[in-house]
Amino acid sequence: MYILMALGFFILLFVAYRYYRTHSLRWVLMIFGVLLIAVDWYGIKQAQVHHFGMVKQEINKSVAIQPKATVSNFNFITISEAKNGSAQYHYMMHNKAYKTVTNGVPTRVVRNAPKATLKSKQVAYNATSFWRKLLLIGLPDNTLVDSKYTFSLPKTWHVVTSKQLKEVTALTSDTQAKINSEVTKEVKAQMAAKIKVNKKFAKDTDAQKALQKQIITKVTTEVNKEVNQAITAKLDAWNV
């Protein structure tokens, strides 16, 4: 539109020049130039407010996502505060880290979904052809007017801050050490009890291995259950 407005000014300059040279006013050209400038000025205002010359387009995407972190049986997406104060969600996709944009785009979280997905919706006005782009030279030819995210998360997925994730992770820091300690104690006690009842058990390596395997499975299950209960209590307290 600025091109057409420039053309209007050029026409008026030409009319003024001809008048200076010939003292003859070309009314038709002058009126045409004035109208061209006025119409283009109005068109520029409409383009800025009502997206004149652009086509409304709505883009909807849905992608499968991976958790930013996994602790025990729980999956987590983390949330942080960007420099502009907006909430920013961190997640993984194809084993690469991603995050949502921070220009105030609203984000909704849907719980108990069958699978983890991120749906994004964008509504924008675009100049979709060469002539439209030519018409809008000097003006925005791509304007985003609406955008939003929707995270659909299964039951074991939660949205937490980075600080909260560290607290959850800390609950599992000594899990393996605790399992090893409990297994050693339990194996020692049960081995002694078995040998006391049956002296041959001391030389039966297959039976000893079977007992150790059974104890490891039992202790691991019990310790992990305790950890999961502690994590669940934390998440319930945070209401996440």
C-alpha positions in Angstrom: 0.0 0.0 0.0 2.9 2.3 0.6 3.8 1.8 -3.0 0.4 3.0 -4.2 0.5 5.9 -1.8 4.0 6.9 -3.2 2.4 6.7 -6.6 -0.3 9.1 -5.5 2.3 11.6 -4.2 4.2 11.2 -7.5 1.1 12.0 -9.5 0.5 15.2 -7.4 4.1 16.2 -7.9 3.8 15.7 -11.6 0.6 17.8 -11.6 2.3 20.5 -9.6 5.3 20.4 -12.0 3.1 20.6 -15.1 1.2 23.5 -13.6 4.5 25.3 -12.9 5.6 24.8 -16.5 2.3 25.4 -18.3 0.0 27.1 -15.8 -2.5 24.5 -16.7 -4.0 22.4 -13.9 -4.7 18.7 -14.7 -7.8 18.2 -12.5 -8.4 14.6 -13.3 -4.8 13.5 -12.4 -4.9 15.7 -9.3 -8.2 14.2 -8.1 -6.9 10.7 -8.9 -3.7 11.3 -6.9 -5.6 12.7 -3.9 -8.0 9.8 -4.0 -5.2 7.3 -4.3 -3.5 8.7 -1.2 -6.7 8.9 0.8 -7.7 5.4 -0.1 -4.3 4.0 0.6 -4.1 5.8 3.9 -7.5 4.3 4.9 -6.3 0.9 3.6 -3.1 1.1 5.8 -5.2 1.8 8.9 -7.5 -1.1 8.0 -4.5 -3.4 7.4 -3.1 -2.6 10.9 -6.5 -3.0 12.7 -8.6 -5.4 10.6 -5.8 -7.2 8.7 -6.9 -6.0 5.3 -5.4 -7.9 2.4 -4.6 -10.9 4.6 -6.2 -14.3 5.0 -7.1 -15.8 8.3 -5.5 -19.2 8.9 -5.9 -21.6 11.9 -3.1 -24.1 12.5 -3.8 -27.0 14.9 -1.0 -29.5 15.8 -0.9 -32.5 18.2 2.3 -34.2 19.0 3.3 -37.0 21.3 5.7 -35.8 24.1 8.1 -37.3 26.6 8.6 -36.3 30.2 11.3 -33.8 31.1 12.3 -36.2 33.9 11.3 -39.6 35.3 11.6 -40.5 39.0 10.6 -44.0 40.0 7.1 -44.6 38.5 6.4 -40.9 38.0 6.9 -38.7 34.9 7.4 -34.9 35.2 7.1 -31.8 33.1 8.8 -28.9 34.7 7.6 -25.3 34.8 9.7 -22.2 35.2 9.2 -18.4 35.1 10.7 -16.6 32.1 12.3 -13.2 32.3 9.0 -11.5 31.3 7.1 -13.3 34.1 5.3 -15.8 31.8 5.2 -19.5 32.7 7.3 -21.7 30.6 6.8 -25.5 30.3 9.7 -27.9 29.7 9.3 -31.3 28.1 11.0 -33.7 25.7 10.2 -34.8 22.2 12.2 -37.3 20.2 14.7 -37.3 23.1 15.4 -33.6 22.7 14.5 -30.8 25.1 11.8 -28.4 24.2 9.9 -25.5 26.0 6.9 -23.5 25.3 7.1 -19.9 24.1 6.9 -17.1 26.7 4.8 -14.4 25.1 1.9 -14.9 27.4 0.4 -17.8 25.5 -2.2 -19.5 27.7 -1.5 -23.1 28.7 -4.0 -25.7 29.9 -3.3 -29.1 31.5 -5.8 -31.9 31.0 -5.3 -34.8 33.6 -5.8 -38.5 33.3 -5.4 -38.6 29.5 -4.7 -42.0 27.8 -1.4 -40.7 26.4 0.9 -37.7 26.8 0.3 -35.1 24.0 0.8 -31.4 23.4 -1.8 -29.6 21.3 -1.1 -26.2 20.0 -3.5 -23.8 18.3 -2.5 -20.7 16.3 -4.7 -18.2 14.6 -2.9 -15.8 12.3 -3.5 -13.5 9.4 -1.1 -14.0 6.5 -0.5 -12.6 3.0 -0.8 -15.8 1.1 0.2 -14.7 -2.4 2.9 -12.6 -4.1 0.4 -9.8 -5.0 -0.9 -9.6 -1.4 2.7 -9.4 -0.1 3.5 -6.7 -2.7 0.5 -4.8 -1.7 1.5 -4.9 2.0 5.2 -3.9 1.5 6.2 -1.9 4.6 3.4 -3.5 6.6 3.3 -6.8 8.6 2.2 -9.6 6.3 2.0 -12.2 9.1 0.2 -11.4 12.3 -0.4 -13.9 15.1 -3.7 -13.0 16.8 -4.3 -16.1 19.1 -2.3 -19.0 20.4 -2.7 -21.6 23.1 -1.2 -24.8 24.4 -3.0 -27.9 25.8 -1.0 -30.6 27.6 -2.9 -33.9 27.9 -1.2 -36.0 30.6 -1.7 -39.5 31.9 -2.3 -40.2 35.6 1.4 -40.7 36.5 2.4 -37.4 34.9 2.7 -34.2 36.9 3.7 -30.6 36.3 6.2 -29.3 38.9 8.8 -26.6 39.3 12.5 -27.4 39.1 12.8 -26.9 42.8 10.0 -29.4 43.4 11.6 -31.9 41.0 14.8 -31.7 43.1 12.9 -32.5 46.2 11.2 -35.5 44.6 14.6 -36.7 43.2 16.1 -36.4 46.7 13.6 -39.0 48.0 15.3 -41.6 45.8 18.9 -40.6 46.4 19.6 -43.4 48.8 17.2 -46.0 47.4 19.8 -48.4 46.1 21.9 -48.1 49.2 18.9 -48.9 51.3 18.0 -51.9 49.0 21.6 -53.2 49.3 21.6 -52.8 53.1 18.2 -54.5 53.5 19.1 -57.3 51.1 22.4 -58.0 53.0 20.7 -58.1 56.3 17.8 -60.3 55.1 20.1 -62.7 53.2 22.3 -63.1 56.3 19.3 -63.8 58.6 17.5 -66.2 56.3 20.7 -68.1 55.3 21.4 -68.6 59.0 17.8 -69.8 59.6 17.9 -72.2 56.6 21.3 -73.7 57.6 20.1 -74.1 61.2 17.2 -76.2 59.9 19.1 -78.0 57.1 22.9 -78.2 57.3 23.1 -79.2 53.6 21.8 -75.7 52.6 25.3 -74.3 53.3 26.6 -76.2 50.3 23.6 -75.9 48.0 24.6 -72.9 45.9 21.6 -73.2 43.6 19.3 -72.9 46.6 21.3 -70.0 48.0 21.1 -68.1 44.6 17.3 -68.7 44.4 16.9 -67.4 48.0 19.0 -64.3 47.2 17.0 -63.6 44.1 13.7 -64.0 46.0 15.0 -61.6 48.8 16.2 -59.0 46.3 12.9 -59.0 44.5 11.0 -58.7 47.8 13.2 -56.0 49.3 13.3 -54.0 46.0 9.5 -54.0 45.8 9.1 -52.9 49.4 11.6 -50.1 49.2 10.2 -48.8 45.9 6.7 -48.9 47.4 7.9 -46.8 50.3 9.6 -44.3 47.9 6.5 -44.1 45.7 4.3 -43.5 48.8 6.7 -40.7 49.9 6.6 -39.1 46.4 2.8 -39.4 46.3 2.5 -37.7 49.6 4.7 -34.8 48.3 2.7 -34.4 45.2 -0.6 -34.5 47.1 0.7 -31.8 49.5 1.6 -29.7 46.4 -1.7 -30.5 44.8 0.0 -31.4 41.5 
